[in-house]
Amino acid sequence: MTICRAALAATLFICLAGCKNKDRVTVQTEEEAPRLATMLAMNDPRAPTQLVSGWSGLEGNAWRWTAGHFAVMLRPPLGAGQNGAVLQFKFNLPEAIIKKVKTTSLSATVNGAALPPETYTQAGDYTYTRDVPASALPGDSAKVEFALDKFLPAGSVETRELGVIATSVGFEHK
């Protein structure tokens, strides 16, 4: 009887142990990479991965200084490969910059396609808005490169180049 009880206890223990292992099912899922934003506020959590070059750190939890040349990766809006899109870059040109440079022109390229420049002669808030042809937006991402013809070089006021104060950049549907 003692042997039967011991065998029964061992069998019960093995069964219970086996049942616990069945409850531990590990399901591996392939994690989807975060998608690029189409419109990017400077305080968006995706900003650090999409701001390619020429951007300073986030300030005031809302804006960033740019250098004289800066670039960003964006996702074109749906249908942009057929209809094109509208590029919008919102920024502030500070009084301290315009006093030194007097005038500055901002130009951009989208995947190498040049967009017309715009010239600024006064301090203030601006939106650089340009139509982007469908031919410049064939895929799921677009590199937008900006250039200012005049800006404050590093060392003239502080250690970094100072271009404009950016608040957002992105594409809108046409």
C-alpha positions, 0 to 999 in steps of 0.5 A: 500500500505504501508503494502504491501511495508513493507511486500515485504521489509521484505520478500526480506530481509529474502530471501537475508539473507537466500541466504547469509547463503547458501553461507557459507558452511563449509566443514570439511576435515580430515587432513592427518597426515604428513608422516614419511620421508624415508631419513631425513636431519637434517634440514628437518622440520620433523626432530624434530618429527622423532628424537626420542632420543639422538639428540641435536638441529640443528646447522649451519642450517645443522647438529646436535650432537648426544649423545652416544645412539640415535634413529630415526623413519623412513619410509621404502622405498616401497617394503622394506618388500619384498626386504629389504633396505639400511640404510645410516647414514652420519656423521662427527667424529670430531678431538676433539672427536677422540683425546679423545676416540682414537677409536669408534665403531658405531652399529645400530638396525632396529626394534630390528634387529642388524646390524654389527658395524663399527670402526673408528680411524680417524677424518673425514666424514663418511657414515655408510651403512648397508643392512637391511633385509626385516624381519626388515621392515614389516610396515610403520615405523621403529625405528633405534637405534644407539650406539657408544661404546665410546663418550664424557660423559656429563660434560667432555667438555660441559653439553651434551654428544658428540658422532658424528655430524650427517647430514642425516639418512635414507633408500634407495632402495636395 
